[in-house]
Amino acid sequence: MTSGARSPGRSSGAWLVIVAAAVAAAAAGLAPPPGAEGTEAATTSTFAALASAAIVALSTFPLVARRSVRGRALSIALAGTALLLGLIAFSVGGYTQRACTATYAGKAVVIGTDLTTLGLTYSRANPELSSEELLFDSAGVADRVWTRESIRRCRVVLGSTYFLWIPFLVVCVLAAAKAIPALTLSVAAPRVPALSSVTAPAGAAAPVRYDVFVSYRHGEQDSAFATQLLAALEASGYVVAIDERDFPANASFLQEMERCIRESRFTVAVISSRYLESGNCAEEAIICKVLDMGDRQRRLIPMVIEPVSMPVWLYGIVGVDCTRPDPLVDPFDKLKATLGAPLSQMASEA
């Protein structure tokens, strides 16, 4: 793998750290539970941040860099479990706040669930009084009416449940997003020869160094798509060549393009109206020079990112249509199935 290629595990791990940190910040910024003040509120917020980050990290770690059917099934199960736990946490938190807090002088005060001897006697004598009225009659001193142990339990439950819906919601969303490709039809990967039989095309002396060369027209939309495609392919273990990164600064653009096409197993052309503009046919000329029609049908993969009329030099090549709003097969899955296993994987299996 080239020095510019990123490890899928490292890339996914970095995203996991970023998401966990974002969730921790969100939990820390959530208003503390009623009755928490000063140092207690700060401690509660710190606990919420650390616990949220830990829940997200531990729950989603098994999904990092996994795209297998088994991994998708795990994603679906995790999404459902996280959703259920989030609903339970939200319900428990809401119930605890109603049962364990009362308002005194416009301020929330944590009360308990078990009455003291004095509180029990007073409550029996005045059965019509609510928790807030009992707190008012005790001049706002909760432990005159409720036991200190039950007040402590309420504080613990309040502090450990009010924020839990946040990390569980995030885990549910992440797991569901991971499972989405499972809803499309899978494409059978073609048989790919062993690495020892992967050689440069006829007439080229250079060995194959890349899985994919990405050919695209420079410009906002096309460049953005090419950058996203590069990141997705490298995250899946493919070695990718792209002009902006892999062409030496002092080299001829056309010569470097020809070199990368010869040294790549496949060339992916990002097809748009801009790519096919009249007068801008350097890519067409180089591709046609290196790949005859037979080679083009085997090694050229057009990725169509907007509706266009395909030119003659692309006739007979199916390509990957990225313009459909609801494709039968996910375009990236179709591309990976066409590419087959990355060079690094074939080398390890050889």
C-alpha positions in Angstrom: 0.0 0.0 0.0 1.3 3.5 -0.8 2.3 5.9 1.9 -0.7 8.1 1.0 -3.3 5.3 1.6 -5.0 5.4 4.9 -5.6 2.3 7.0 -9.4 1.5 7.3 -8.9 0.7 11.0 -7.2 4.0 11.7 -9.8 6.0 9.8 -12.7 4.3 11.5 -11.0 4.6 14.9 -10.5 8.3 14.3 -14.2 8.8 13.6 -15.1 6.8 16.7 -13.0 9.1 18.8 -14.5 12.2 17.2 -18.1 10.9 17.7 -17.4 9.9 21.3 -15.9 13.3 22.1 -18.9 15.1 20.5 -21.4 13.0 22.5 -19.4 13.7 25.6 -19.5 17.4 24.9 -23.3 17.3 24.3 -23.9 15.4 27.5 -21.7 17.8 29.5 -23.6 20.7 28.1 -27.0 19.2 29.1 -28.7 20.9 32.0 -28.0 18.9 35.2 -30.9 17.2 36.9 -33.2 19.3 39.1 -31.8 19.9 42.6 -28.1 19.6 41.5 -26.2 22.8 42.3 -22.6 24.0 42.5 -20.0 21.3 42.9 -22.6 18.6 42.7 -23.8 19.9 39.3 -20.2 20.0 37.9 -19.5 16.5 39.2 -22.7 15.2 37.6 -21.9 16.9 34.3 -18.4 15.4 34.3 -19.9 11.9 35.0 -22.4 12.4 32.2 -19.7 13.3 29.7 -17.4 10.4 30.6 -20.2 7.8 30.8 -21.6 9.0 27.4 -18.3 8.7 25.7 -17.7 5.3 27.2 -21.1 4.0 26.1 -20.7 5.2 22.5 -17.1 3.9 22.2 -17.8 0.5 23.7 -21.1 0.0 21.9 -19.8 0.9 18.4 -16.3 -0.4 18.6 -17.3 -3.9 17.3 -18.7 -2.2 14.2 -15.5 -0.3 13.3 -14.2 -1.2 9.8 -16.8 -4.1 9.4 -19.0 -4.3 6.3 -19.7 -8.0 6.2 -23.2 -9.4 6.3 -22.5 -10.6 9.8 -21.4 -7.1 10.7 -24.6 -5.6 9.3 -26.7 -8.1 11.2 -24.9 -7.0 14.3 -25.5 -3.3 13.4 -29.3 -4.0 13.1 -29.3 -5.8 16.5 -27.3 -3.0 18.1 -29.5 -0.3 16.7 -32.7 -2.0 18.1 -31.1 -2.6 21.4 -29.8 1.0 21.7 -33.2 2.4 20.8 -34.9 0.2 23.4 -32.4 1.1 26.1 -32.7 4.8 25.2 -36.5 4.7 25.6 -36.1 2.9 28.9 -33.5 5.5 30.1 -35.7 8.4 29.0 -38.8 6.9 30.8 -36.9 6.1 34.0 -35.3 9.5 34.0 -38.6 11.3 33.6 -40.3 9.2 36.2 -37.5 9.7 38.7 -37.6 13.5 38.2 -41.4 13.5 38.9 -41.1 11.2 41.9 -37.9 12.5 43.5 -38.2 16.3 43.1 -40.6 19.0 44.4 -40.6 22.7 44.0 -40.0 25.1 46.9 -39.8 28.9 46.5 -39.6 28.4 42.7 -36.7 26.1 43.0 -36.4 22.3 42.4 -35.4 20.3 45.5 -34.5 16.6 45.6 -36.8 14.7 48.0 -37.0 11.0 48.8 -39.3 8.1 48.5 -39.4 7.0 52.2 -40.9 9.1 54.9 -39.2 9.8 58.3 -41.2 9.1 61.4 -42.2 12.7 61.7 -43.0 12.8 58.0 -45.1 9.7 58.2 -47.1 11.0 61.2 -47.7 14.4 59.5 -48.7 12.8 56.2 -51.2 10.5 57.9 -52.7 13.4 59.7 -52.9 15.4 56.4 -53.4 12.7 53.7 -54.5 15.4 51.2 -51.1 17.1 51.1 -48.9 16.6 48.0 -45.1 16.3 48.0 -44.7 20.0 47.3 -47.0 20.9 50.1 -45.2 18.6 52.5 -41.9 20.2 51.5 -43.5 23.7 52.0 -44.7 22.8 55.5 -41.1 21.6 56.3 -39.8 25.0 55.3 -37.9 23.4 52.3 -35.9 21.0 54.5 -36.4 17.7 52.7 -34.8 15.4 55.3 -37.4 16.5 57.9 -40.0 14.6 55.9 -38.1 12.0 53.8 -35.2 9.8 55.0 -31.7 10.9 54.0 -31.1 7.4 52.6 -34.0 7.7 50.2 -33.0 11.2 49.2 -29.4 9.9 48.5 -30.9 7.1 46.3 -32.9 9.7 44.4 -29.9 11.8 43.8 -27.9 8.8 42.4 -30.7 7.7 40.1 -31.3 11.3 38.9 -27.6 11.8 38.2 -27.2 8.6 36.4 -30.3 8.5 34.1 -31.1 12.1 33.0 -28.5 12.0 30.2 -28.5 8.4 29.1 -30.9 8.9 26.2 -28.2 10.9 24.4 -25.5 8.3 23.9 -28.1 5.5 23.3 -29.7 7.7 20.6 -26.3 8.3 19.0 -25.4 4.6 19.1 -28.8 3.8 17.5 -28.2 6.3 14.7 -24.6 5.1 14.0 -25.6 1.4 14.0 -28.6 2.1 11.8 -26.4 4.0 9.3 -24.0 1.1 9.3 -26.8 -1.4 8.6 -28.3 0.6 5.7 -26.3 -1.0 2.9 -27.8 -4.4 3.9 -31.2 -3.1 2.6 -29.9 -3.1 -1.0 -29.3 -6.2 -3.1 -25.7 -7.5 -2.9 -23.6 -7.9 -6.0 -21.6 -11.0 -6.4 -17.9 -10.1 -6.6 -16.2 -11.4 -9.8 -13.4 -13.8 -9.6 -10.1 -12.0 -9.3 -6.8 -13.6 -10.2 -4.0 -14.0 -7.7 -1.5 -11.2 -7.2 1.2 -13.1 -9.0 -0.9 -13.1 -12.2 -1.8 -9.4 -12.0 0.6 -7.8 -14.4 0.7 -4.6 -16.4 -1.5 -4.5 -19.6 0.0 -5.6 -22.9 2.6 -3.1 -24.2 3.4 -1.7 -20.8 6.5 -2.5 -18.9 5.4 -1.0 -15.6 4.0 -3.3 -12.9 0.6 -2.8 -11.4 0.9 -0.5 -8.3 -2.6 0.7 -7.8 -6.0 -0.8 -7.5 -7.7 2.3 -8.9 -6.8 5.4 -10.8 -9.5 8.2 -10.4 -10.0 10.3 -13.5 -12.2 13.4 -13.0 -12.7 17.0 -14.2 -11.4 19.6 -11.7 -14.2 21.7 -10.4 -16.3 22.0 -7.3 -18.8 19.2 -7.8 -16.6 16.8 -9.6 -13.6 17.3 -7.3 -15.8 16.9 -4.2 -17.2 13.6 -5.5 -13.6 12.4 -6.4 -12.4 13.3 -2.9 -15.3 11.4 -1.3 -14.7 8.4 -3.6 -11.0 8.4 -2.7 -11.7 8.4 1.0 -14.3 5.6 0.7 -12.0 3.4 -1.4 -9.0 3.8 0.8 -11.1 3.2 3.9 -12.0 -0.2 2.3 -8.3 -1.1 1.8 -7.8 -0.1 -1.9 -4.7 1.6 -3.1 -5.8 4.6 -5.1 -4.0 7.1 -7.4 -5.4 10.6 -7.9 -3.7 13.5 -9.7 -3.8 16.1 -7.0 -1.9 13.9 -4.6 0.1 11.4 -6.7 1.3 13.4 -9.6 4.8 14.9 -9.0 4.7 18.7 -9.1 7.4 18.9 -11.9 5.9 16.1 -14.1 3.8 16.3 -17.3 0.1 15.9 -16.4 -0.6 13.8 -19.5 2.4 11.5 -19.0 1.5 11.0 -15.3 -2.1 10.2 -16.3 -0.9 7.6 -18.8 1.4 6.1 -16.2 -1.3 5.8 -13.6 -3.7 4.2 -16.1 -1.0 1.6 -17.0 -0.1 1.0 -13.4 -3.7 0.6 -12.2 -5.9 -2.5 -12.3 -8.9 -0.2 -13.0 -9.6 3.4 -14.0 -12.7 5.0 -12.6 -13.8 8.0 -14.7 -16.1 10.4 -12.9 -18.5 11.2 -15.7 -20.4 14.5 -15.8 -21.2 17.1 -18.4 -18.1 19.0 -17.4 -16.0 15.8 -18.0 -17.4 15.4 -21.5 -17.2 19.1 -22.5 -16.1 19.6 -26.1 -12.5 20.8 -26.3 -11.6 19.1 -23.1 -10.7 15.6 -24.3 -7.3 15.0 -22.8 -8.7 12.2 -20.6 -10.5 10.6 -23.5 -7.3 10.7 -25.7 -5.1 9.2 -23.0 -7.6 6.5 -22.0 -8.2 5.5 -25.6 -4.4 5.5 -26.2 -3.7 3.1 -23.3 -6.9 1.0 -23.4 -8.3 -0.5 -26.5 -12.0 -1.2 -26.6 -11.5 -4.7 -25.1 -9.4 -3.3 -22.3 -11.8 -0.5 -21.7 -14.7 -2.9 -21.2 -12.6 -4.8 -18.6 -10.7 -2.0 -16.9 -12.6 1.2 -17.3 -15.5 1.9 -14.9 -17.5 5.1 -15.7 -19.2 6.5 -12.5 -22.0 8.7 -13.8 -22.8 11.5 -11.3 -25.3 13.4 -13.4 -27.5 12.6 -16.4 -25.4 12.8 -19.7 -25.4 11.4 -23.2 -22.6 8.9 -23.2 -20.0 9.4 -26.0 -19.0 6.8 -28.5 -15.8 5.9 -26.7 -17.8 4.8 -23.7 -20.5 2.8 -25.6 -20.8 -0.8 -24.5 -19.6 -0.1 -21.0 -22.3 -0.4 -18.3 -20.6 1.6 -15.6 -22.1 2.7 -12.3 -25.1 5.1 -12.3 -25.0 7.4 -9.2 -27.9 9.5 -10.4 -30.8 7.3 -9.3 -32.5 8.5 -6.1 -33.4 4.9 -5.0 -31.0 2.4 -6.6 -31.6 -1.3 -6.5 -27.9 -1.8 -5.7 -25.8 0.7 -3.7 -23.4 2.3 -6.2 -20.4 2.0 -4.0 -21.2 -1.7 -3.3 -21.5 -2.2 -7.1 -18.1 -0.5 -7.6 -16.4 -2.6 -4.9 -17.9 -5.8 -6.3 -16.4 -4.9 -9.8 -13.0 -4.1 -8.3 -12.8 -7.3 -6.3 -10.3 -7.7 -3.5 -7.7 -5.1 -3.0 -4.1 -5.7 -4.0 -3.0 -6.0 -0.3 -5.6 -8.7 0.4 -4.6 -10.7 -2.7 -1.0 -10.4 -1.7 -1.8 -11.8 1.8 -3.8 -14.7 0.3 -1.1 -15.6 -2.4 
